[in-house]
């Protein structure tokens, strides 16, 4: 006779596998189609995320590199290359932190701000409208709720792994 508990576990595993594969596909399509949406402005989805982070209220003076990496959930190493390209293109600048002159802040330039506010926003809104077509307000709220719940669980996994911002095992965590 078949074990119902075993069947349930197999079904749960198969469902989880499909969910995470669809998330992987969504991430790839976001990168591909999102970059197309802002290519006129010379941006990629990663640059779009940086400008979006730097355009939030309270970030006018800029954000520390580590703070920005944590907010975007990327490694400092990956962010460093991205910021370098954006600095070269005039979208951001690295400035000394007035509170700690040894630290550097990533700040949106006037050019980056103009591109973000005046050029990219219409394309981004059009992209959102197309990507979320046929999603009701309720559907969108539910999707956000479940993505936040999943993200929270993944952050717990990340924190319990003892990895630092660059994905390297942290010596303190290894010593425990």
C-alpha positions as CSV (number, residue, x, y, z in Angstrom):
1,X,0.0,0.0,0.0
2,X,1.2,3.5,-0.8
3,X,2.2,5.8,2.0
4,X,0.0,9.0,1.9
5,X,2.6,11.0,3.8
6,X,5.3,10.1,1.3
7,X,3.0,11.0,-1.6
8,X,2.3,14.4,0.0
9,X,6.0,15.0,0.5
10,X,6.7,14.2,-3.2
11,X,3.9,16.5,-4.3
12,X,5.1,19.3,-2.1
13,X,8.7,18.9,-3.5
14,X,7.4,18.9,-7.1
15,X,5.3,22.0,-6.4
16,X,8.3,23.8,-4.7
17,X,10.5,22.8,-7.7
18,X,8.0,24.4,-10.1
19,X,7.7,27.5,-8.0
20,X,11.4,28.1,-7.8
21,X,11.9,27.3,-11.5
22,X,9.2,29.9,-12.4
23,X,10.9,32.4,-10.1
24,X,14.2,31.8,-11.9
25,X,12.4,32.2,-15.3
26,X,10.7,35.4,-14.1
27,X,14.1,36.8,-12.9
28,X,15.6,36.1,-16.3
29,X,12.7,37.7,-18.1
30,X,12.7,40.7,-15.8
31,X,16.4,41.3,-16.7
32,X,15.7,40.7,-20.5
33,X,12.5,42.6,-20.9
34,X,13.1,45.2,-18.2
35,X,16.5,46.2,-19.8
36,X,14.7,46.6,-23.1
37,X,12.2,48.9,-21.5
38,X,15.0,51.3,-20.4
39,X,17.6,50.8,-23.1
40,X,16.7,54.2,-24.7
41,X,18.0,55.8,-21.6
42,X,21.2,53.7,-21.7
43,X,20.1,51.7,-18.6
44,X,19.9,48.1,-17.6
45,X,17.6,46.6,-14.9
46,X,20.5,46.6,-12.5
47,X,21.1,50.3,-13.1
48,X,17.4,50.9,-12.9
49,X,17.5,49.3,-9.4
50,X,20.4,51.5,-8.3
51,X,18.7,54.7,-9.5
52,X,15.5,53.6,-7.9
53,X,17.2,53.0,-4.6
54,X,18.9,56.4,-4.8
55,X,15.7,58.2,-5.7
56,X,13.9,57.3,-2.5
57,X,13.1,59.9,0.1
58,X,16.0,60.2,2.6
59,X,18.7,59.2,0.1
60,X,19.4,62.6,-1.4
61,X,22.8,62.7,0.2
62,X,23.6,59.3,-1.1
63,X,24.0,55.8,0.3
64,X,27.1,54.0,1.6
65,X,28.3,51.3,-0.7
66,X,27.6,48.6,1.9
67,X,24.2,50.1,2.7
68,X,23.3,50.1,-1.0
69,X,24.5,46.5,-1.5
70,X,22.4,45.3,1.5
71,X,19.3,47.2,0.2
72,X,19.7,45.7,-3.3
73,X,20.7,42.3,-1.8
74,X,23.8,42.1,-4.0
75,X,27.5,41.6,-3.1
76,X,29.7,44.6,-2.7
77,X,31.9,43.3,-5.4
78,X,29.0,43.1,-8.0
79,X,27.8,46.5,-6.9
80,X,31.3,48.0,-7.2
81,X,31.5,47.1,-10.9
82,X,28.0,48.4,-11.6
83,X,28.6,51.7,-9.7
84,X,31.9,52.1,-11.7
85,X,30.0,51.8,-15.0
86,X,27.3,54.2,-13.8
87,X,29.9,56.7,-12.6
88,X,31.6,56.5,-16.0
89,X,28.2,57.1,-17.7
90,X,27.5,60.1,-15.4
91,X,24.5,58.6,-13.6
92,X,26.1,58.4,-10.2
93,X,29.1,59.8,-8.3
94,X,31.1,58.7,-5.4
95,X,31.5,61.4,-2.7
96,X,33.0,61.6,0.7
97,X,30.5,61.0,3.5
98,X,30.3,64.3,5.5
99,X,29.8,62.3,8.7
100,X,32.8,60.0,8.1
101,X,35.3,61.4,5.5
102,X,36.9,57.9,5.2
103,X,33.6,56.5,3.8
104,X,32.2,57.0,0.3
105,X,28.6,57.6,-0.6
106,X,27.0,56.7,-3.9
107,X,24.9,59.6,-5.0
108,X,22.7,60.2,-8.1
109,X,24.1,62.9,-10.3
110,X,22.0,65.7,-11.8
111,X,22.2,63.9,-15.1
112,X,21.2,60.6,-13.5
113,X,18.3,62.3,-11.7
114,X,17.1,63.8,-15.0
115,X,17.2,60.5,-16.8
116,X,15.5,58.8,-13.9
117,X,12.7,61.3,-13.5
118,X,12.1,62.7,-16.9
119,X,13.1,59.9,-19.3
120,X,12.9,56.5,-17.7
121,X,9.7,56.8,-15.6
122,X,7.2,56.7,-18.6
123,X,9.0,53.5,-19.9
124,X,9.1,51.9,-16.5
125,X,5.4,52.6,-15.9
126,X,4.5,51.2,-19.4
127,X,6.6,48.1,-18.5
128,X,4.8,47.6,-15.2
129,X,1.4,48.0,-16.9
130,X,2.3,45.4,-19.5
131,X,3.9,42.9,-17.1
132,X,1.0,43.2,-14.6
133,X,-1.7,43.2,-17.2
134,X,-4.8,41.3,-16.0
135,X,-3.6,41.5,-12.4
136,X,-6.2,43.1,-10.2
137,X,-5.2,45.4,-7.4
138,X,-6.0,42.5,-5.1
139,X,-3.8,40.1,-7.1
140,X,-0.9,42.6,-6.9
141,X,-1.3,43.0,-3.2
142,X,-1.4,39.2,-2.7
143,X,1.7,38.7,-5.0
144,X,3.6,41.3,-3.0
145,X,2.6,39.7,0.3
146,X,3.8,36.3,-0.8
147,X,7.0,37.6,-2.4
148,X,7.8,39.5,0.9
149,X,7.1,36.3,2.9
150,X,9.4,34.3,0.6
151,X,12.1,37.0,0.7
152,X,12.0,37.0,4.5
153,X,12.5,33.2,4.6
154,X,15.4,33.5,2.1
155,X,17.0,36.2,4.2
156,X,16.7,34.0,7.3
157,X,18.5,31.2,5.3
158,X,21.2,33.7,4.2
159,X,21.7,35.0,7.7
160,X,21.9,31.5,9.2
161,X,24.5,30.5,6.6
162,X,27.1,32.8,8.2
163,X,27.8,34.5,4.9
164,X,28.8,38.2,4.7
165,X,27.8,40.7,2.1
166,X,30.1,39.1,-0.5
167,X,28.8,35.6,0.1
168,X,32.0,34.6,1.9
169,X,31.8,32.6,5.0
170,X,32.3,34.9,7.9
171,X,35.1,33.9,10.3
172,X,33.0,34.7,13.4
173,X,30.1,32.4,12.2
174,X,32.6,29.6,11.3
175,X,34.2,29.8,14.8
176,X,30.8,29.1,16.4
